[in-house]
């Protein structure tokens, strides 16, 4: 169970890196920033937000629930406001 949760979080962190990095390709090119540098910086920034959120949630009680994990990732995934609203009403 814990291994499955760890793997899920790890893959979601990788997805956060990809989504954050790919989202700046156009902006980096327009600003004159080298493509790989822009992708890497944006990806690391997205991952840092997730890791900080998970760390803060863990500090509260020494546990990470599925709800806490989902809340952290939903804060980073700004392109999916419908999902966040659905989880609030559920």
C-alpha positions in Angstrom: 0.0 0.0 0.0 2.7 2.5 1.0 4.8 1.5 -2.0 1.9 2.1 -4.3 1.3 5.5 -2.8 5.0 6.4 -3.1 5.1 5.4 -6.7 1.9 7.4 -7.4 3.4 10.5 -5.8 6.6 10.0 -7.6 4.9 9.8 -11.0 2.7 12.8 -10.2 5.9 14.8 -9.3 7.3 13.8 -12.7 4.1 14.8 -14.4 4.3 18.2 -12.5 7.8 18.7 -13.9 6.6 17.9 -17.4 3.5 20.1 -17.3 5.3 23.0 -15.7 8.3 22.7 -18.1 6.3 22.3 -21.3 4.0 25.3 -20.3 6.9 27.8 -20.7 8.3 26.7 -24.1 6.7 29.6 -26.0 7.4 32.2 -23.3 11.0 31.2 -22.9 11.6 31.5 -26.6 10.0 34.9 -26.8 12.1 36.1 -23.8 15.3 34.9 -25.4 15.9 32.2 -22.7 17.4 29.0 -24.1 14.7 26.3 -24.4 16.2 23.7 -22.2 17.0 26.2 -19.5 13.4 27.6 -19.5 11.9 24.1 -19.3 14.3 23.0 -16.5 13.7 26.1 -14.4 9.9 25.9 -14.8 9.9 22.2 -14.1 12.0 22.6 -11.0 9.8 25.4 -9.7 6.7 23.3 -10.1 8.3 20.3 -8.3 9.5 22.6 -5.5 6.0 23.8 -4.9 4.7 20.2 -4.7 7.6 19.1 -2.4 7.0 22.1 -0.1 3.3 21.4 0.1 3.8 17.7 0.8 6.4 18.6 3.5 4.1 21.1 5.2 1.2 18.6 5.2 3.5 15.9 6.6 4.7 18.2 9.4 1.2 18.7 10.7 0.7 15.2 11.9 3.5 13.0 10.5 1.2 11.4 7.9 0.1 12.1 4.4 -3.5 11.2 3.5 -4.8 10.8 0.0 -6.8 14.0 0.5 -3.7 16.0 1.6 -1.7 14.7 -1.4 -4.5 15.5 -3.9 -4.9 19.0 -2.4 -1.2 19.7 -2.9 -1.2 18.6 -6.5 -4.5 20.4 -7.2 -2.9 23.7 -6.1 -0.1 23.2 -8.6 -2.4 22.1 -11.4 -4.0 25.4 -12.3 -5.2 24.1 -15.6 -7.7 21.8 -13.9 -10.0 24.0 -11.8 -13.0 21.8 -12.5 -11.3 18.9 -10.7 -10.6 21.0 -7.7 -14.2 22.3 -7.5 -15.5 18.7 -7.8 -13.3 17.5 -4.9 -14.5 20.4 -2.7 -18.2 19.5 -3.2 -17.7 15.7 -2.9 
